[in-house]
Amino acid sequence: MPMISVNGCDFAYEQQGRGRDLVFIHGEIHGMEYWDQQLAEFSRDHRCFVYNRRGHAGTTWTDYGFSLTNQTRDLEQLVDRLGIERPVFIALAFGTTIAANYAIHHPDKVRGIVLGAWSELHDAFQYFERWQQYSLRAAHVLERDGRDAFIDLLRKEGGRTIYKVIPVDSPVREKVIRMFASHPLGEYQRGMLEFGLSVPNLVPRFRQLDVPVLGVCGADDPYPDQPDVLSEMKNFREASPIPGAARFVNWEKPAEFNAAIRAFLQSLP
């Protein structure tokens, strides 16, 4: 897997296809692997860029820099370094806060934004409060008993007593568990906590933008979108919730997710 060094960190990334640029941004303790179905679909006629964010598996660990401000700086430098031009950002969960923050500061450099499972954008602190409890438990098991024990914990309790976004009855459950368990110890100890605590209320500034935005959510997401908070945004619309999908709608229902994205892309100038 190629690596690229910007802003004091070495990032694992993939770039596929030719055409207009799409940038995919994963959520917290997620990873670029869950964009595999989107890369297969959209690299046929777009240039697609995915990367593992700072603190996550495959990207060099740093002891600093996990805030929203610095992770937006990571994205800015990645976009500049790779010559990405007016991309459409396709982001999930806490990745939506990075996409939104980038657009707030560079509205003229964004062609459009897809917000998947975007409740973090309007209610970030509720996640931080849960993470304090979950991450203490996760870090303790990972440090004391190792990664296999951590995976066993997530198999038994994931989606129940820890990380409640993990689907309980889903064909992608094992993939989600392994993705959640794949990151460096420091990410659970403090990386994700620093990031979660750094996210302000982005909605007031974000909804002032004149950028096309599509919201997409699984019908069974435990923390569903609240499209009313962006109702005043000029070019925002929320797609109908996708049945049979929860937090990881792009993995659980890739055909339906991709169709919504494809329609949005075709609507852009």
C-alpha positions, 0 to 999 in steps of 0.5 A: 500500500502506498504511503504519503508524508504530509503535516508530520505524518505518513498516511496509507492511501489508495488512488484509483481511476480517472476523471473528476475527483472523489475523496473518501473520508472514514469515521473514527476507529474506522478505516478505508477498507469499508470503501471497497465497494465504492472504489470498485463502482466509482473508479470506473469513471472518477479518480478516487482517493481514500486514506487512513486518517491520523492515528488509524491502522496503516498510518504512522503513529504520531503522539500529537495532532488528533484535533479536528483542526489538525486533521483538516490540515492533514486533508488540505495538504493531502489534497494539495500534494496529490493535485486533487481539484474541486473534489466531491467529498464522500464521508461517513460518521466523524469523517463528515466533520472533517469534510464539513470543516474543510468546506467551511474554510475552502468553499470554492474548492469543493464541488459537493459533499456526501454526508453518510450517517452524519449525526456526529456533525450535529451532536459530536459531544454525545459520542465523546461521553460514550467513548470515555467509557468504551475506550477505557475498556478497549485500551485496558483489554488491548494493552493487557491481553492483546488484540485477539482478546480485544476482538473476542470482547467486540464479538461478545459485547460489540453493539451491546455494551461497547461501541453500540454502532457495531451491527449485532445481526448483520453480514458485515458484523465481523468486518466491522469488528476487525476494523474497530480492533485494528488500530494502535493502542494510543488511538483508543487511549487518547487519539479518538478522545482528543479528536471527539473533544475538539469538534465544535458545533459546525452546523451554523457555519456549514449551513451558510455554504452554497455547496451541494450536499446529500445526506444518506442514512441507514433506516436502522442507524441507532443515531439517525440523521436529523436533516431538520438541522440543515433545512436552511442550507440552500443546496442540501437534501436528505435521501430516503433512509436506506432499509436494512442498513444501520451505521455502515450503510455503504457496507451493508447496502452498497448497491443502494448507497452507490445508486444514491451517490451516483444520482447525486454526482450526475446532478452536479454541474 
